[in-house]
Amino acid sequence: MDSPQAGRIQAVTRVWTTLVQSRRHKHWFRNGGSLAGFTIIVLMLACAVAAPWIAPYDPTNMALTERAQGPSWNHPLGTDGLGRDLLSRMLLGARYTLGGALASVVLGATAGSCVGVAVGYLGNATDNVVMRIVDGMLAFPYIVVAVFLVALLGPGLSSAVVAMGIASVPAYIRLVRGIVLGVRGQEYVHGAVAAGATVPRIIWRYVLPNVISPVVVYASLDAASALIRLSSLSFIGMGAQPPMPEWGAMMSTAVEWLTVDPYMSIVPGVAIVLAAVAFNLVAEGVRDMLDPRLMK
Amino acid sequence: MIALVWRRVLSSLPLLLGVSFAAFLILHLSPGDPARLMLGENATPSAISALHRQLGLDQPLQVQFGLFVWNALHGNLGYSFRTYQPVAAELWLRAVATAELSAVAFGLSLLAGVPLGVLTALRRNSWVDYVLRVVTLVSLSTPVFWLGIVLIFVFAVKLHWVPSSGAGTPTAIILPGLALSTYTFGILFRMTRTAVTDVLHEDFLRTAYAKGLRRRTVIARHALRNAFIPILTVLGLQFGSLMSGAVVTETVFAWPGVGLYMVRGLFARDYPVIRGCILLFAVSFLLINLLVDILYGYLDPRLRYG
């Protein structure tokens, strides 16, 4: 099956070597959008890490007399329906939302790479079977996987993260398998085999170094949708559960106050869009860098 | 052409079987006894074993799966634990609502995305191009639930133009349709822009100009037809994310479709409902991909023999 994902995968694989040789990453920093996106992500991650120290209030502390307030000097982003400080909750929530999205990407990339290396290097018969399944699963709706897992494990941030990771595995298998098939035919691998290197050593020493960089690039292209998917799952109640201040879960409680205090919904919503835009900007920079046709 | 269709149908059968088995297993892997779930905590052991017999739960697993497939093929997907209504009948009603919603969203994104994509490909780096690229970036970065809430707030709560939820009136479909269309619009716009740009550099377009065809004919007959192949692929692959988006949209707008049915069933631990919904989503996903593959063969004659 020829697909744009496959096309993207081919592009990543093909251009990666030229990229490393020609030091095109300099170009990336000249791309203002990517730099801005990168800065936003770094700032948000810094907030997530430093949340317990820089948050002005305890994010779980309820003050019912101060509930559903707009921004003020005391509460720069206002308060939620239970009088909890929104800024503090947003800061701590960055950990769950960004951390969860990144965890799912890492999970999918790692699992997919392992299977991809295995079927690419070892498989003949298994390769055929696995790739058939992968082709069929390539665009399988992630929400169906999520429903399946939540039915078994119950709703929660970890169920959502695992479900999204699983749903993204097929794309990584396809990417990695292609690279491994190419590397396996290289003379230095034949040389290593002739010199008596064991299979694990060949994979560790010669195959993996070729695999890692393209996987990282592909993962960066995937981060924005992972973020959106995670917050969506939390919003409909399948992911993080209140009172956990995950941004999507915060939205789902804020919606009940929409007519009274729309501000409560605006804050996490804007944060999600901003983070997704930032991830997409970085991804676009990476893609432009990889596609020589777009370079001037 | 017929050979291509058969080949595709046959190659998607194993996957269908796999997904059916996974859906079937939900009931068995999930914690708790389904009979106890249906009858409540105070059910007598004899009532529970009677229900086990009635549901076929006392049979070996492979027999149960065979029975499940046989029943599913005959339009019987079991009964809801909650309402005791047949799942298949309810699914059929809701599938229509989801199809309506998806069709509106798909139509909107197609009508906006493809022409704008062609336009910007022909006028690269103009101000229209620049503005639309920013719009696309934002539309691809906005979760459908957030957009839905903004739309509800502005057009339902503040302006009272349309209802905020449900499917009671003909205008109710506008907001959910719009919310669901934005992501697909962004993807379609980008893909069209890239595909048309790529085709514009092809030799056969130069030939078409050289033999004296008008620009309009060259674009419409030679450029677009070839650009449609990658666009079509994206349409097929986007269907998966459209389904996921539909589930979220239906939850935000309380649109009575399959997605809402599935999410409510999930929280009520109504396993026959969850199973039926997963099966329906998987089957329609496979059917759409089949359709896309067949359309490929139609657009690109090279693929008919392979």
Contacts between the chains, C-beta under 8 A, distances in Angstrom:
chain1	res1	chain2	res2	distance
A	1	B	293	7.5
A	2	B	233	6.7
A	3	B	233	5.5
A	3	B	236	7.9
A	3	B	237	5.9
A	4	B	191	7.0
A	4	B	230	6.5
A	4	B	233	5.6
A	4	B	234	5.5
A	4	B	237	6.5
A	5	B	237	6.8
A	7	B	230	7.5
A	132	B	11	7.3
A	132	B	14	7.1
A	132	B	15	7.9
A	133	B	15	7.0
A	133	B	18	7.4
A	136	B	12	6.8
A	136	B	15	3.9
A	136	B	286	7.7
A	137	B	15	7.7
A	138	B	237	7.2
A	139	B	236	7.4
A	139	B	237	4.2
A	139	B	238	7.8
A	139	B	239	7.3
A	139	B	240	3.9
A	139	B	241	7.5
A	139	B	285	7.8
A	139	B	289	7.8
A	140	B	240	5.9
A	140	B	282	7.8
A	140	B	285	6.5
A	141	B	240	4.5
A	141	B	241	7.1
A	141	B	243	4.3
A	141	B	244	4.6
A	141	B	281	6.0
A	141	B	285	6.4
A	142	B	240	7.7
A	142	B	241	8.0
A	142	B	244	5.7
A	143	B	243	7.0
A	143	B	244	4.0
A	143	B	247	4.9
A	143	B	248	7.6
A	143	B	259	8.0
A	144	B	243	7.6
A	144	B	244	7.9
A	144	B	278	5.5
A	144	B	281	5.1
A	144	B	282	6.7
A	147	B	262	6.1
A	147	B	263	7.9
A	147	B	266	5.8
A	147	B	274	6.3
A	147	B	277	7.4
A	147	B	278	6.3
A	148	B	22	6.7
A	148	B	23	7.8
A	148	B	26	6.6
A	148	B	278	6.5
A	150	B	266	6.1
A	151	B	26	5.4
A	151	B	30	5.7
A	151	B	266	6.1
A	151	B	269	7.7
A	151	B	271	7.0
A	151	B	274	5.4
A	152	B	26	7.1
A	152	B	29	5.5
A	152	B	30	5.5
A	152	B	31	8.0
A	155	B	267	7.9
A	224	B	140	7.4
A	224	B	141	6.3
A	228	B	141	7.4
A	228	B	143	4.7
A	229	B	244	7.5
A	231	B	143	5.7
A	231	B	145	7.9
A	232	B	143	5.3
A	232	B	144	6.9
A	232	B	145	5.8
A	232	B	244	7.8
A	232	B	248	4.9
A	235	B	143	7.5
A	235	B	145	4.6
A	235	B	248	7.0
A	235	B	251	7.8
A	235	B	252	7.9
A	236	B	145	7.4
A	236	B	247	7.2
A	236	B	248	5.8
A	236	B	251	4.5
A	236	B	263	5.7
A	237	B	263	7.3
A	237	B	267	6.6
A	238	B	263	7.5
A	238	B	266	7.1
A	248	B	143	7.6
A	248	B	145	7.6
A	251	B	145	6.8
A	251	B	146	6.8
A	251	B	149	7.3
A	255	B	149	6.0
A	258	B	149	6.8
A	258	B	152	7.3
A	258	B	153	6.0
A	258	B	157	6.7
A	259	B	157	5.7
A	262	B	153	5.7
A	265	B	149	5.7
A	265	B	153	7.7
A	269	B	146	4.2
A	269	B	149	6.9
A	269	B	150	7.4
A	272	B	143	5.9
A	272	B	146	6.3
A	273	B	138	7.2
A	273	B	141	5.5
A	273	B	142	5.3
A	273	B	143	7.6
A	273	B	146	6.6
A	276	B	140	7.8
A	276	B	141	3.6
A	276	B	142	7.3
A	276	B	143	7.5
A	277	B	137	6.3
A	277	B	138	6.6
A	277	B	141	4.3
A	279	B	141	7.8
A	280	B	137	5.9
A	280	B	140	6.1
A	280	B	141	5.3
A	281	B	137	7.4
A	284	B	137	7.7
